[in-house]
Amino acid sequence: MAEFKVVVADPKTGRAYNVNASGGVAGALVGKKIGDEMDAGSLGLSGYKVTITGGSDRTGTPANKSLPGAGRKKLLVAKGTTGYHPKMEGQRRRKTLRSKEITTDFVQVNAKITAYGDKPLDELFPSKPADETKAGDDKTAQKAPAKKAAEKKA
């Protein structure tokens, strides 16, 4: 069965929230197209409506809203195309892009909120406490005093 990571963006606050969709919830997304509006109740956001804005597959190939059908296609693309940023003026390149229809090959689906429900998103997605530190943060904290001690010796 399909399994997606749905990234829901909130245009009011500029924050994005991750929702893991599998089973029947993911099945509700299969067959939809980029630009389609859907009820987000199946994603756990009762009363909310979202518009699908994009996505990517397991290889990182981005979906393009102007490409009909399903599957991947190689296109000659220029400036303004999803997934391509030219280095020089007028530069074009042949890129692989995914079509706008969501299939089981997708890994990530991007969406934005268009209609809000009764509960605020902060209640639906509780934030992590600020006092939690990552293991990587501890390593950098330990290296800093050693660096200062080396500077004092020099």
C-alpha positions as CSV (number, residue, x, y, z in Angstrom):
1,M,0.0,0.0,0.0
2,A,1.1,3.6,-0.5
3,E,2.7,5.6,2.2
4,F,3.3,9.4,2.0
5,K,4.8,12.1,4.0
6,V,2.3,15.1,3.6
7,V,3.8,18.5,4.3
8,V,1.0,20.9,5.1
9,A,1.9,24.6,4.9
10,D,0.1,27.3,6.8
11,P,0.1,30.5,4.8
12,K,-0.9,32.6,7.8
13,T,2.0,31.8,10.0
14,G,4.5,30.5,7.4
15,R,5.0,27.2,9.3
16,A,4.8,23.7,7.9
17,Y,3.6,20.6,9.6
18,N,4.4,16.9,8.7
19,V,1.7,14.3,8.6
20,N,2.5,10.7,7.9
21,A,-0.2,9.1,5.7
22,S,-0.5,5.4,5.1
23,G,-3.2,2.9,4.3
24,G,-6.6,4.4,3.6
25,V,-5.4,8.0,4.1
26,A,-2.7,7.6,1.5
27,G,-5.3,5.8,-0.8
28,A,-7.4,9.0,-0.6
29,L,-4.5,11.0,-2.1
30,V,-3.8,8.5,-5.0
31,G,-5.4,9.8,-8.2
32,K,-5.6,13.4,-7.1
33,K,-3.7,16.0,-9.1
34,I,-1.6,19.1,-8.2
35,G,-4.0,22.0,-7.8
36,D,-6.9,19.8,-6.5
37,E,-8.6,21.0,-3.3
38,M,-9.5,18.3,-0.8
39,D,-10.9,17.9,2.7
40,A,-8.1,17.4,5.2
41,G,-10.2,15.4,7.7
42,S,-8.5,12.2,6.5
43,L,-5.2,13.7,7.5
44,G,-6.4,14.4,11.0
45,L,-7.2,18.1,10.3
46,S,-11.0,18.1,10.8
47,G,-12.7,21.1,9.3
48,Y,-9.6,22.1,7.2
49,K,-9.3,22.1,3.4
50,V,-6.0,21.8,1.6
51,T,-4.8,22.4,-1.9
52,I,-2.1,20.0,-3.3
53,T,0.8,22.1,-4.4
54,G,3.4,19.6,-5.4
55,G,5.4,16.5,-4.4
56,S,8.3,14.3,-5.2
57,D,9.1,10.6,-5.6
58,R,11.6,8.3,-4.0
59,T,14.5,9.5,-6.2
60,G,13.7,13.2,-5.5
61,T,12.2,13.9,-8.9
62,P,9.8,16.9,-8.4
63,A,6.2,16.9,-9.7
64,N,5.3,19.5,-12.3
65,K,1.7,20.8,-12.4
66,S,1.7,21.4,-16.1
67,L,2.6,17.8,-17.1
68,P,-0.5,15.7,-17.7
69,G,-0.9,12.0,-16.8
70,A,1.1,9.8,-14.4
71,G,4.8,8.8,-14.4
72,R,8.1,10.4,-15.2
73,K,9.0,12.2,-18.4
74,K,12.2,13.8,-19.7
75,L,11.6,17.4,-20.9
76,L,13.7,20.3,-22.2
77,V,13.1,22.9,-19.6
78,A,14.0,26.6,-19.1
79,K,13.7,29.2,-16.5
80,G,10.5,29.1,-14.4
81,T,10.1,25.4,-14.4
82,T,9.7,23.4,-11.2
83,G,13.0,21.7,-10.3
84,Y,15.3,23.8,-12.5
85,H,17.3,26.9,-11.8
86,P,19.5,28.0,-14.7
87,K,23.0,29.4,-14.1
88,M,23.1,31.6,-17.2
89,E,20.5,33.6,-19.2
90,G,18.7,31.5,-21.7
91,Q,20.1,28.2,-20.5
92,R,18.0,25.1,-21.0
93,R,18.5,21.5,-19.9
94,R,16.8,18.2,-20.3
95,K,15.4,17.2,-16.9
96,T,13.3,14.3,-15.6
97,L,10.0,15.5,-14.1
98,R,7.1,13.7,-12.6
99,S,3.6,14.3,-13.9
100,K,0.9,16.0,-11.8
101,E,-1.1,13.0,-10.9
102,I,-0.3,11.5,-7.5
103,T,0.6,7.8,-7.7
104,T,2.0,5.2,-5.3
105,D,5.5,6.2,-6.4
106,F,5.3,9.5,-4.6
107,V,7.1,9.8,-1.2
108,Q,6.2,13.4,-0.3
109,V,3.1,15.4,-1.1
110,N,3.1,19.1,-0.5
111,A,-0.1,21.0,0.4
112,K,-1.3,24.3,1.7
113,I,-4.2,25.2,3.8
114,T,-7.0,27.0,2.1
115,A,-9.8,26.8,4.7
116,Y,-9.3,26.7,8.4
117,G,-11.2,24.5,10.9
118,D,-12.3,25.1,14.5
119,K,-9.1,24.0,16.3
120,P,-5.9,25.9,15.8
121,L,-3.0,24.0,14.3
122,D,-0.9,24.5,17.4
123,E,-3.3,22.2,19.3
124,L,-3.4,19.6,16.5
125,F,0.5,19.6,16.2
126,P,2.0,20.1,19.6
127,S,5.5,21.6,19.4
128,K,8.6,20.0,21.0
129,P,9.8,21.5,24.2
130,A,12.6,24.0,23.8
131,D,14.8,22.5,26.5
132,E,15.4,19.3,24.6
133,T,18.9,19.3,23.2
134,K,20.2,17.2,20.4
135,A,23.3,15.0,20.7
136,G,25.0,17.2,18.0
137,D,24.5,20.3,20.2
138,D,26.4,18.7,23.1
139,K,29.4,18.0,20.9
140,T,29.7,21.6,19.7
141,A,29.4,22.8,23.3
142,Q,32.3,20.6,24.3
143,K,34.6,21.7,21.5
144,A,34.2,25.4,22.2
145,P,36.1,25.5,25.5
146,A,39.0,23.5,24.0
147,K,39.3,25.9,21.1
148,K,39.4,28.9,23.5
149,A,42.1,27.2,25.6
150,A,44.2,26.7,22.5
151,E,43.9,30.3,21.6
152,K,45.1,31.4,25.0
153,K,48.2,29.2,24.8
154,A,49.2,30.8,21.4
